[in-house]
Amino acid sequence: MPKRSKKPVKTRDFQRTRQRILQGGFEEIFRRGFHGASVNAIIAHCETTKGGFFHHFATKEELGLAIVDELLSAMVRERWLNPLEQFENPLEGIVQNWKRVIADTPDAYIILGCPLNNLIQEMTHCDERFAARLKQVFSLWVDGVESQLAKAVTRGYMRKGAPLRQLAEFIVMSHEGAFATAKALNDPRVFARIQGMVHEVLGSYSTK
Amino acid sequence: MPKRSKKPVKTRDFQRTRQRILQGGFEEIFRRGFHGASVNAIIAHCETTKGGFFHHFATKEELGLAIVDELLSAMVRERWLNPLEQFENPLEGIVQNWKRVIADTPDAYIILGCPLNNLIQEMTHCDERFAARLKQVFSLWVDGVESQLAKAVTRGYMRKGAPLRQLAEFIVMSHEGAFATAKALNDPRVFARIQGMVHEVLGSYSTK
């Protein structure tokens, strides 16, 4: 085989190993928190070697930042923002999609909390680099919900003059607060109750 | 001095040292998280010795559990529940007292998050003893708000048939979610915006 044809295979392997470490790191950190997850446990979890790990990430912090930038922002897009595009009425979409996210998530995961919220609570006040990246992901989410609410006004589903930014922040806050409450009370039924309240608030701005 | 008179002094000193370690431990854990706060840092913070620390608490976990049982439950009572007793209209009390709590808390502390929420997010999924104690403190808060809402119904400020438990959970959820959001966005103005939304929800059940 000519030497130059080997390069894509190596690149592919490199990327595969990197993704496996990202995913294994995410799962360990989700279960134990960033401080609680050791590099050794992450290495064991994703079946790589110490050399393999440090070839891709200089420190556990570098891995954590890559998880925020790549995995958490993708989760916000894939689980929350992209599905909203399928709804003609964005207000209905916000409520229905939230219900779907909860229904699709096993109880054991719900009790672990929202991975984004967990990292925000644990890392924001003690690490500026985490704080900046986590703020970006959180803002991406609020911005995305706000633009759906603006679409709801344009399409005539929502009253003009509704405080869109405040409502978007309230919706994301309730999602994160519901996870915190479900975790505190060890009770996944919290979600249906909080969703009911948010539905009511959105209803008060609805034209239908 | 007769020997038996020394005992109360010793007991007083013992209690003082214990309180100092509890308070110093609280502050270190509030700043760095439970995993991030080392016993050495706690010892330095509260100006005790290693011997003094371990005389009172066998492990950092024992200290953490005592902080939850003693300090966090006292904070819920003193900052949230007891002040509500002063209001004739409990709905007004919930909104006004929440505003006062935020106004009294320095911005730097607000960005550190709610100490109860921080510990819930960090510890609940990895330590059953913390999970049980934190659930007790969270439930104490929800129970207290619910009994204020019941009082609001009895006194004629709130519509009969309002879902009191759901509303109480929603109010505490919003408080914790607002802290999480303010922390995520590094913006204390989040509180006024979230409070506005909660005020609106309470207003929809008000008779006035």
Contacts between the chains, C-beta under 8 A, distances in Angstrom:
chain1	res1	chain2	res2	distance
A	31	B	125	6.9
A	31	B	126	7.2
A	32	B	126	5.6
A	33	B	33	7.8
A	33	B	35	6.3
A	33	B	122	5.5
A	33	B	126	6.6
A	35	B	33	6.3
A	35	B	35	3.5
A	35	B	36	5.5
A	36	B	35	5.5
A	36	B	126	5.9
A	111	B	124	7.7
A	111	B	125	6.5
A	112	B	125	4.9
A	113	B	121	5.9
A	113	B	124	7.6
A	113	B	125	6.7
A	117	B	121	6.5
A	117	B	180	5.8
A	118	B	121	5.2
A	118	B	122	7.7
A	120	B	180	6.2
A	120	B	183	5.9
A	120	B	184	4.8
A	121	B	113	5.8
A	121	B	117	6.4
A	121	B	118	5.2
A	121	B	121	3.8
A	121	B	122	6.5
A	121	B	180	6.5
A	121	B	183	7.0
A	122	B	33	5.5
A	122	B	118	7.7
A	122	B	121	6.6
A	122	B	122	5.4
A	124	B	111	7.7
A	124	B	113	7.6
A	124	B	183	5.2
A	124	B	184	6.9
A	124	B	186	7.6
A	125	B	31	6.9
A	125	B	111	6.5
A	125	B	112	4.9
A	125	B	113	6.7
A	125	B	183	7.1
A	126	B	31	7.2
A	126	B	32	5.6
A	126	B	33	6.6
A	126	B	36	5.9
A	131	B	186	6.7
A	134	B	184	6.2
A	135	B	184	6.1
A	135	B	185	6.1
A	135	B	186	6.2
A	138	B	181	7.6
A	138	B	184	4.1
A	138	B	185	6.3
A	139	B	185	6.9
A	142	B	185	8.0
A	166	B	193	4.9
A	166	B	196	6.8
A	166	B	197	6.8
A	167	B	197	7.7
A	169	B	181	6.4
A	169	B	190	6.8
A	169	B	193	6.1
A	169	B	194	7.4
A	170	B	193	7.5
A	170	B	194	6.5
A	170	B	197	4.7
A	172	B	181	7.1
A	173	B	174	7.2
A	173	B	177	4.2
A	173	B	178	6.3
A	173	B	180	7.2
A	173	B	181	4.5
A	173	B	190	7.7
A	173	B	194	5.9
A	174	B	173	7.2
A	174	B	174	7.5
A	174	B	177	6.2
A	176	B	177	5.4
A	176	B	180	5.0
A	176	B	181	6.9
A	176	B	184	7.9
A	177	B	173	4.2
A	177	B	174	6.1
A	177	B	176	5.4
A	177	B	177	2.4
A	177	B	178	7.7
A	177	B	180	6.7
A	178	B	173	6.2
A	178	B	177	7.7
A	180	B	117	5.8
A	180	B	120	6.2
A	180	B	121	6.5
A	180	B	173	7.2
A	180	B	176	5.0
A	180	B	177	6.7
A	180	B	180	6.5
A	181	B	138	7.6
A	181	B	169	6.4
A	181	B	172	7.1
A	181	B	173	4.5
A	181	B	176	6.9
A	183	B	120	5.9
A	183	B	121	7.0
A	183	B	124	5.2
A	183	B	125	7.1
A	184	B	120	4.8
A	184	B	124	6.9
A	184	B	134	6.2
A	184	B	135	6.1
A	184	B	138	4.1
A	184	B	176	7.8
A	185	B	135	6.0
A	185	B	138	6.3
A	185	B	139	6.9
A	185	B	142	8.0
A	186	B	124	7.6
A	186	B	131	6.7
A	186	B	135	6.2
A	190	B	169	6.8
A	190	B	173	7.7
A	193	B	166	4.9
A	193	B	169	6.1
A	193	B	170	7.5
A	194	B	169	7.4
A	194	B	170	6.5
A	194	B	173	5.9
A	196	B	166	6.8
A	197	B	166	6.8
A	197	B	167	7.7
A	197	B	170	4.7
A	197	B	201	6.5
A	200	B	201	7.1
A	200	B	204	7.5
A	201	B	197	6.5
A	201	B	200	7.1
A	201	B	201	6.2
A	204	B	200	7.5
A	204	B	204	7.0
